Amino acid sequence: MDTVPKIIIGLGNNGDKYLPTRHNIGFWVIDFLANTQSVALKENIKLGGFIAELELFSHNIRIMKPSGFINGSGLKIKQISDFYKLESTDMLVIHDDIDLEVGKCKLTFGGSSGGHNGLKDIIAHHGKDFFRLKIGIGRPGFGDYAAITNYVLNKPSPEDQEKLLKSVELSVRMIELLFNKKNIELARTFLHTESKL
C-alpha cells in the first residue's frame, strides 16, 4: 500500500453521559490522537461533526467525531466526504466490536456491519469499502438484544477499563506506524501481534 487514509473517524454518541461508555471507544481513540498531536477538535455544524486537521509524517489528514448519535453516523460522514471529495476508500473508521475480546484490536477492510448500527448507517451511505479499526469490548452473552444494548451503553468494569485504555494507546501507535511506513500490512501485523499480549 502506497497511500494512507485521508480521514480517520471515531464512532460514538455525543454527550457527557455517553463519553465513558464502551460504545464510545472510537471517540476515545480520536481524543487520544488529538491530544498526542496537540490539536483541538472543533465543532463544524455544517459538516456534522467535531473535526481537526493535523500532519502525520508529512501526510495532511483530518480526524472526526460525528455529531449526534452513533446510529446516524453515515449521513454525517457523507457530509464531510462530499465536501472534501473523499472516497470511501479514503476512510479509516474506528469502532467498538462485541465479537472481539476486551482490548483486542483488528484492522480490516470492507465486509459487513457485523450488526453494528453505526457501521450499518455508514455502509448505507458509502458502501462497504473502507478501512475499519475494530476494538474489542466483549459481550454479555448471545441472543439478548436488550442486554447487549445495556452493555455497550454502560461504563466498563475497572479491569476492562484498563484493557481498553491500553487498546486506545496501541491504536494510536498503529496509526502513527501506518502513516510513517505507508504499509497497511505492517500496521496490521503490529496491531494484531501487540493486542494479543
For each residue, the residues with C-beta under 8 A, 3 or more apart:
1: 4 182 183 184 185
2: 182
3: 182
4: 1 59 61 178 179 182
5: 8 61 90 91 92 131 178
6: 61 62 84 86 90 91
7: 61 62 63 64 80 81 84 86 90 91 92
8: 5 30 33 61 62 63 64 91 92 94 175
9: 26 30 63 64 65 66 73 77 91 92 93 94
10: 25 26 27 28 29 30 31 63 64 65 93 94 95
11: 26 27 66 70 73 93 94 95 96 118 119
12: 18 19 23 24 25 26 27 28 65 70
13: 18 21 23 24 69 70 153
14: 18 65 67 68 69
15: 18 19
16: 19
17:
18: 12 13 14 15 21 23 24 153
19: 12 15 16 24 27
20: 24 155
21: 13 18 24 152 153 154 155
22: 25 96 137 151 152 153 154 155 156 160 164
23: 12 13 18 70 96 137 152 153
24: 12 13 18 19 20 21 27 28 96
25: 10 12 22 28 29 94 95 96 135 137 164 167 168
26: 9 10 11 12 29 30 65 93 94 95 96 135
27: 10 11 12 19 24 30 31 65
28: 10 12 24 25 31 32 164 165 168
29: 10 25 26 32 33 94 133 135 168 171 172
30: 8 9 10 26 27 33 34 41 63 64 65 94
31: 10 27 28 34 35 41 65
32: 28 29 35 36 168 169 171 172
33: 8 29 30 36 37 63 172 175
34: 30 31 37 39 40 41 52 54 63
35: 31 32 38
36: 32 33 172
37: 33 34 54 56
38: 35
39: 34 52 53 54 63
40: 34 52
41: 30 31 34 50 51 52 63 65
42: 50 51 52
43: 49 50 51 67
44: 47 48 49 50 51
45: 48 67
46: 79 83
47: 44 51 76 79 80 83
48: 44 45 66 67 68 75 76 77 79 80
49: 43 44 64 65 66 67 76 77 79 80
50: 41 42 43 44 64 65 67
51: 41 42 43 44 47 62 63 64 80
52: 34 39 40 41 42 62 63
53: 39 60 61 62
54: 34 37 39 60 61 62 63
55: 58 59 60 61
56: 37 59 61 175 176 179 180
57: 176 179 180
58: 55
59: 4 55 56 179
60: 53 54 55
61: 4 5 6 7 8 53 54 55 56 179
62: 6 7 8 51 52 53 54 80 84
63: 7 8 9 10 30 33 34 39 41 51 52 54
64: 7 8 9 10 30 49 50 51 77 80
65: 9 10 12 14 26 27 30 31 41 49 50
66: 9 11 48 49 70 72 73 76 77
67: 14 43 45 48 49 50 76
68: 14 48 72 73 76
69: 13 14 72
70: 11 12 13 23 66 73 117 118
71: 117 118 120 121
72: 66 68 69 75 76 121
73: 9 11 66 68 70 76 77 118 121 122
74: 77 78 118 120 121 122 123 124 125 126
75: 48 72 78 79 121 125
76: 47 48 49 66 67 68 72 73 79 80
77: 9 48 49 64 66 73 74 80 81 91 122 125 126
78: 74 75 81 82 125 126
79: 46 47 48 49 75 76 82 83
80: 7 47 48 49 51 62 64 76 77 83 84 86
81: 7 77 78 84 85 86 87 88 90 91 126
82: 78 79 85
83: 46 47 79 80
84: 6 7 62 80 81
85: 81 82
86: 6 7 80 81 90 91
87: 81 90
88: 81 91 126 127 128 129 130
89: 129 130 131
90: 5 6 7 81 86 87 130
91: 5 6 7 8 9 77 81 86 88 126 130 131
92: 5 7 8 9 130 131 132 133 175
93: 9 10 11 26 119 122 130 131 132 133
94: 8 9 10 11 25 26 29 30 132 133 135 171
95: 10 11 25 26 116 118 119 132 133 134 135
96: 11 22 23 24 25 26 116 134 135 136 137 152
97: 100 106 114 116 134 135 136 137
98: 115 136 137 138 139 148 151 152
99: 114 136 139
100: 97 104 105 106 134 135 136 137 138
101: 104 136 138
102: 136 137 138 156 160 163 164
103: 135 136 160 163 164 166 167 195
104: 100 101 135 136 167 195 196
105: 100 133 134 135 136 167 170 171 174 191 192 195
106: 97 100 133 134 136 191 192 195
107: 131 132 133 134 174 184 187 188 191 192
108: 111 131 132 134
109: 129 130 131 132 184
110: 128 129 130
111: 108 114 128 132
112: 123 128
113: 116 117 119 120 123
114: 97 99 111 119
115: 98
116: 95 96 97 113 119 120
117: 70 71 113 120 121
118: 11 70 71 73 74 95 121 122
119: 11 93 95 113 114 116 122 123 132
120: 71 74 113 116 117 123 124
121: 71 72 73 74 75 117 118 124 125
122: 73 74 77 93 118 119 125 126 130
123: 74 112 113 119 120 126 127 128
124: 74 120 121
125: 74 75 77 78 121 122
126: 74 77 78 81 88 91 122 123 129 130
127: 88 123 130
128: 88 110 111 112 123
129: 88 89 109 110 126
130: 88 89 90 91 92 93 109 110 122 126 127
131: 5 89 91 92 93 107 108 109 184
132: 92 93 94 95 107 108 109 111 119
133: 29 92 93 94 95 105 106 107 171 174 175 191
134: 95 96 97 100 105 106 107 108
135: 25 26 29 94 95 96 97 100 103 104 105 164 167 168 171
136: 96 97 98 99 100 101 102 103 104 105 106 167
137: 22 23 25 96 97 98 100 102 152 156 160 164
138: 98 100 101 102 160
139: 98 99 142 148 151
140: 144 147 148 150 151
141: 144 147 148
142: 139
143:
144: 140 141 147 148
145: 148 149
146: 149 150
147: 140 141 144 150 151
148: 98 139 140 141 144 145 151 152
149: 145 146 152 153
150: 140 146 147 153 154
151: 22 98 139 140 147 148 154
152: 21 22 23 96 98 137 148 149
153: 13 18 21 22 23 149 150
154: 21 22 150 151
155: 20 21 22 161
156: 22 102 137 160 161 164
157: 160 161
158: 161 162
159: 162 163
160: 22 102 103 137 138 156 157 163 164
161: 155 156 157 158 164 165
162: 158 159 165 166
163: 102 103 159 160 166 167
164: 22 25 28 102 103 135 137 156 160 161 167 168
165: 28 161 162 168 169
166: 103 162 163 169 170
167: 25 103 104 105 135 136 163 164 170 171 195
168: 25 28 29 32 135 164 165 171 172
169: 32 165 166 172 173
170: 105 166 167 173 174 191 194 195
171: 29 32 94 105 133 135 167 168 174 175 191
172: 29 32 33 36 168 169 175 176
173: 169 170 176 177 190 194
174: 105 107 133 170 171 177 178 187 190 191 194
175: 8 33 56 92 133 171 172 178 179 187
176: 56 57 172 173 179 180
177: 173 174 180 181 186 187 190
178: 4 5 174 175 181 182 183 184 186 187
179: 4 56 57 59 61 175 176 182
180: 56 57 176 177
181: 177 178 186 187
182: 1 2 3 4 178 179
183: 1 178 186 187
184: 1 107 109 131 178 187 188
185: 1 188 189
186: 177 178 181 183 189 190
187: 107 174 175 177 178 181 183 184 190 191
188: 107 184 185 191 192
189: 185 186 192 193
190: 173 174 177 186 187 193 194
191: 105 106 107 133 170 171 174 187 188 194 195
192: 105 106 107 188 189 195 196
193: 189 190 196 197
194: 170 173 174 190 191 197
195: 103 104 105 106 167 170 191 192
196: 104 192 193
197: 193 194
